[in-house]
């Protein structure tokens, strides 16, 4: 076992990976493609460095991403199941232990070092004592790809598929403004390494529940155009939200049709939960910074994609979000 593998950089994060032997990889609740793809890639890097590594998430793989079970051994944190032994817990695609749900108190009590790999603004100020953060990176998976280069490790196909998944999910299949030279160069490298883009697309988008079309229509009929048509808002009550969860409906399907409307600058989806909170997901085009809006509710993300949880029920969340959006539009216009 190589306890001091070669690496070209000597940052605290690189030194941590080199010096420790036991790693637990985790991420936020309901992990998305960037979180999961980055975990696959990091799993294979750490194994190549001779480390003990396990992936334990707060929730199991969702249906769109269950094909990843063949790429790495995923597990999720059942209350009655002990965690594997580890010295370092690495949070991927998030920086707050609270984002790991019921797993958070177990990680805090473990005494392990908390490390963070993330590309969200402010992630270096989270719970990680050692961080590898770049808000300019298109995806968390792109940061893991950099680590392969730093350690001089070649990228195996399962890891390449994980990085590719990260890229396409967080760039909207290269449609968003974070699609830069690094993103496209990396995508070309990954396809050249054997990644089959069409198979990944089919696995995510062409195995949907038969009720998906009807649920998409239901959500779209609820949309409201507010603030002179600049804000498209979709309120989803807790009953509908529960039904969407049962069929693994991805509410991002609702965003793009509304974002394509002339005059719309921000799309917001409000999902009411049975615990009384409302989860808001926002996407923007143009100059509006939705990360700043989300931060006023204790959330975060990126300039054009951000989210938060708002307490107080749907009516209060609706009113608060519209007011914050009004102020944001006034500041720009």
N, C-alpha and C positions, 0 to 999 in steps of 0.2 A: 504494500500500500504506500502510495506517495503522499507523505504528509506535508511535503514542501514542493508542490509542483511548480514548474516553470511558469512565470508570468511576466509580461513586459512592463506592467505598471505596478507601482507600489503605493496604492491608496489604501486607506483602512479597510475598504470593502474587499479589494483583491486579497489583501493579507488575511482577512477573516476567512475567506473561502479556502485559502491555501493552508491555514493553520488548523482548522477544526475538522472533525471527522464525521459528526452526526448532524444531519440537516432534516428539518421538516418544512415542506413547502406548502403554503396556504394562500388564501386570498379572500375576497369579499363574499358575502352571501350571494346566492344565485350567480355563481361565477359566469362571466361572459367569455367570448372567444379569445379576447386578448389575454385575460387572466389565465385561462386554461392552456392556450397555446404557449404562453411564456413558461408555464409550469412544466409542460412536456419538454421544452428545449432545455430548461435549467436542470431538470432531472437527469437528462442524458449527459450534460456537461459534468455534473458532479459525479456521476458514475464513472465517467472517463477519467476523472481525477482521483479515483479510488475511494470515494466517500460513501458512507451509508446515507441513503436518502429515501424519504417517503413523501408522498403527496396526500395531505389530509385537508379537505375543504369543509366549510360549514354545511354545504348542501351537496347532494349527489350530482353527477353529470346530467344536465338537461337533455331532452330528446335531440335537439339539433346538433349537439356535440358528443353524443354517445359513441360516435365512431372513434373518438380519441382513446377509448378503453383499450384499443389494440396498440396504442403508441406508448403508453406508460401506465403503471398500476395506480389508478385513482382510488381513493377511499374518502369517506366523509365521517364527520365526528359524531357517532352515535353516543348518547349520554352514558351508556353502560359499557362502552368499549374503551379500554386504556389506550393512550397514545403510545406510539413507538418511542423508544429512547432517542433523544436528540439534544444537541448542544446549542443549535442555532435554529430559530424559526424565521423563515424568510417570507415576508408578505410581498406578494406580487400583485401589481395593478391596484394597490391601495396602501395606505400608510398608517391607518388608525386601527388599533386592535378592536375597537368597537365595531368596525366594519366586518369582522369575522364572526359576529353573532354569538351564539352559545359557546363557541370555541375560545372566545376572548379571555374569560376568567381562568381557563385551564392553561393558556399560554402565559398569562401573567404569573400564575402560581408556579410555573415550571422552573423559574429562575434562569431560563435560557436567554441567550442574547437575541434580541429582536433586530432583524435586518430588513431593509426595504429596497425593492427594485420597482420603480414607478416612473411614470411620465406626466403625472398630474401636477399642476401648479401648487406649490407649497408643501409637497410631499416630504421634503427634507426637514420639515417642522413637525412631523408626525411622531409616532411612537418608536421609530427605529433609532437605535443607538449608533448604527452604521448604515449608511444609505448609498444607493447607486441611483441617482435621480437625474433626469434630463427632460424638462418640460417641452423641449423642442423635438424630441423623438416622437415619431408618428405612433408608436405602440410600445408597450412594455416588452414585447417579444423582440423588437429591434435592439433594445438594450442588452438582452440576453445574447443576441447574435454578436454584439460587440465583445462580450465576455469570452466567447469562443476564440475570437482573434487574439484577445489579450493573453489568454492562456495557451495559445498555440495548439488548440484542439480542433480537429476537422469536424464538420457538421454532419452527423448521420442523418439519413432520410427522415426518420420519425421526428427528429428535432427540427429539420428544415420545414416539415409540414406544420409543426407547431408555430414556428416563426411566421410562416406564410399566413396561417389562420389569424394570428395576431394582427398582421398588417392589413388584411382585407377587411376584418371586422371593424377596426378603428379608423380606416380610411374610407369606409363605405365602398369597398371594391374600387378604390382609387378615384372616387368622385369628390371627396372632401378636400378642403383647402390645405390640409396637412400632408397631402400627397406631394412630396418634394423629390429632389434628385436622389437622396439617400434611399427613399422608399422604393422608387422605381428601379434603381440599380440593384437593391437587395432583392426585390421581387424577381428580377431577371436571373439573378444568381440562384435563387431558390428553385425556379422552374428548370434552370439548367442542371441543377443537382438531382432532378427527378420528381419534383412536386407536380402532381396532376391537378391543376387548378379547377378543371371541370368536375372532377370527382369530389373535391372539397365543396364546391358550390352545390352540387346535387345533394350531398349529405346534409347540408344545412337547410336548403330552401326547397327541395323537391321531395320531401317526405313529411309534409305538414298534415295535421289533422284534417279530416274532411270538413269540419265545421269552420275552418279558418276563414274561408271566403265570406261566410255569413257573419262571422264576428268582426271582420274588417269592415263590412258594410255597416254593421251596427255602430261601431266606433266612429266611423266617418259621418254618419248622420247626426251624431251628437256634437260635432264641431261648432265652435263659435268664432266669428271674425270680430275682433275687438280693436279698440284704439285706432280707428280709421282703417281697419283691415290689415294693420301691421302685425297684429298678434293673432295667431290661430290657436285656440285653446280647446282641448278635448277633456271634459270631466268624465271620469269613469268611476261610478259608485262602487261600493264594496261588494255588492252582489254580482255585478258584471265582472269586476276584477277577479273575484273568486272563480267565476266560470272561465275567464281567460287563462287563469293559472292551471285549471284542470286540463286544458288542451295544449298547454305550453305555448300559448299565443305570444308572439314577439311584438310588442307595441311599436317597435321601430317601423313595422309595416304601415302604421298609420301616419308616421311623420313625413315620409317622402311625398305622398300625394298632396299634403297640405303645404309643404315647403315649396312645392312647384307652382303654387298659385301666385299670380301677379300681385305685388304689393305686400305679400307676407314676408316679414323679416325674422320672426321668431315663432316657432311651434312649441307649445307646452302641453304635456299630457299630465293630468292630475289623476293619480290612482289612489282611491280611498281604501284604507286598511281597516280591519276589524278592531285594531288596537287604538283607533281614534286619530292616527296620523295619516297624512296624505303625502305620498311620494310624488315629487314633481320631476319630470325629465324634460329638458329643454334643448332645442337645436336651433341654431341661428344661421343666417346668411347676411352678408353685408358687414357693417361695422359694430353691431351690437355685441357686447361681451356678456354672454349668459353666465359665465363663471362668476362675474361680479354680482349678478342677481342671486345666484345660488349661495354665494358666500354670506349674504345678508340673512339667510336661513340656516347658516351653519353647514352648508354643503360645499361643493366644489366641483372641479373638473377642468374643462378647457374653455377657451374663449368662445368656441362655437358649439360645444357640447358639454352640458353640466347638469347636475341634479342635486336634490336635497330632500329631506323629510320635514314636513311642516305639521306641527301639532294643531289640534283644535277643530278638526272636521273639515268637510268639503267647502262649506260656505265661507268659512274664515280663510281657508287656504286660497280659494278662488279670488276673494277680494284682495288679499295680501299680494298675491302674485301679479294681478292686474295692476295694482298700484306701483309695485317695484318695476314692472315693465314700462309703465307710463313714464316714470322718472328716468329710466334708462334711455328711452326714445327721446325724451326732452333734452337729455344731455348731449346726444349725438346730433339731433336735428335742430 
